[in-house]
Amino acid sequence: MTSEWKKSSRSSNTGGNCVEARYLSREWKKSSRSGNNGGDCVEARALEDVVQVRDTKLGDASPILDASPADWRAFLATAK
């Protein structure tokens, strides 16, 4: 698993919708594409048997998407 953020090939550099992902620690890690300009970005973390993703803008109020490590790896491979 990688510990570096990987930007989706569908994301642009002009502030459009962007998704980045990486395998992480237990702490929420904010995408480097998240900024103060209202971009649509995410945070992610890894727990025992699940990788979780949430909306950066909503923080603790965000719904959390759970993925198995295998599904997360498949997502990363597809997002590249």
N, C-alpha and C positions, 0 to 999 in steps of 0.2 A: 504494500500500500504506500502511496505517496503522502508526504506531509506538506507538499506545496500546492497552492491554489492552481487549479486548471480552469481556464476560461473556455466556455462553450464557443465553438466555431460560429454559432448563430448570433453571438453577441457582437455589438459594435463598440467603437470608441467614442461615440457621439452622445452618450447618455441614454441610449435606448435600453430596452429590457436586456438584462444580462444575468447570466447564471455562472457561478464558479463553484467548484467542489474540490474537496480533498478529504483524505482520511485524517482524523484528528484525535485530540485528547478529549477528556471528559468535559473540558470547559468549552463554552460557546466561542467559536472563532468567526469573526466577521469577515466577509469577503473584502478583498482589497478594492473591489469595484464599488463598494458601498461608500457613499459620501454624504455630505450635508446638503446636496442639491436635489434630493428626493428620488434618486435612482431606484429601480426595482431590483433589490439584491437580497442575499440570503446569509444566514449564519448556519453553521453545522457543528456537530460534536459526535463523538463515538462513545458509546457505553459498552457494557459487557457483550451483548449479542445484537446490538442495534446501532445504526447510524441515524441521527436525527437531524432534520433540517427545519428551519423556521424563517419567517419573514423578519428581516433586519429592522424594518420600520416599526413593527409591532412589539418587538422584544418579548418580554414575559407574557404579553397578552396574545401572542401569535399562536395559532394552531401549530402543532408539531407533526411533521411527516416522518414516520418510522420506516426504515429500510433495513433488510438483512445485510450483512457484510457482502454476501454474494451479489445481491441486487445492486448495492452501492458500487461495487466494482464494475458491473455491467453498465450502470448508468455512466460512470466515468469514461469507460471505453467508448460509449456512444456519443458522449458530449464532446470528446476531443476533436 
